[in-house]
């Protein structure tokens, strides 16, 4: 009996240490590179001369320079969506490949008057448009709950587990159970 | 259903109504099958571990309501139940840890794409989600049963204490 208690205590300590260790991977609050803050309008740029390049599938040098100036990852491919709207794709750098190792939609360019507006994709758009592709699960709620917010759900399960343990400690019968009649 | 009236009667074997007992005995396997369906169907429709676990726990609750805690409760050993609800959390946490181990520390915790399964990256994420749903389901089922059984035993004890 003592061995069981000791090993249970050891398990609990290991699990606690694991949860604290893996919490290091969660992005900081207010970090502009973290996924929840991705709906950001970045800058405007003069449109003349750039539109032809974009329509031909070439990334204009001045646009790439401006993106690099801000310390953001460089796009590798352009795809036209509609008239005056383009998606920029990029292959994630090595540090990010553990999150998602494939090419991903990253910037969104829109023509507004004489200028091009450059956006980064938000989490919501990624969630709705790419979730099924990324996880092969058609239920948006499930891949949100179990994959994108998996650590959160682990916490919820721990809450239920704690409720069960508390009930067990408070209401457990000390004596013998009556036999079935 | 578990009325005090039946205890005063001479035949103490049955505590409830024969209709209730028969119907619930027939229903319980279907409820449990439906619970398993809800857990495994979570990835392609409404459902998931929490819901399926609650339905599975509800089947035990139905048994206890129909047969009385003394007859039904002894079939579920408390030790097994206690072991089950920590097993669920360990399945969940273990799948997360496996992702780190299988990728030799490159991937994050709970990044199911790096589990060593013989399918492609996205399919692994779907399978990883199914595994953790099973873990959640086991935990929820065991906790629901645990809470209800303990409350029912408490009531039974009081009743017996008052009689003596």
Interface residues (C-beta under 8 A of the other chain):
Chain A: X11 X15 X18 X19 X22 X25 X98 X99 X100 X101 X102 X133 X134 X135 X136 X137 X138 X139 X141 X142 X143 X145 X146 X147 X150 X151 X153 X154 X156 X157 X158 X160 X161 X163 X164 X167 X168 X171 X172 X173 X175 X177 X178 X179 X180 X181
Chain B: X12 X13 X42 X43 X44 X45 X46 X48 X50 X70 X71 X73 X74 X78 X82 X85 X86 X88 X89 X90 X92 X93 X96 X97 X100 X103 X106 X107 X108 X109 X110 X111 X112 X113 X114 X121 X122 X123 X125 X126 X128 X129 X132 X133 X135 X136 X139 X140 X142 X143 X146 X147 X150 X151 X153 X154 X156 X157 X160
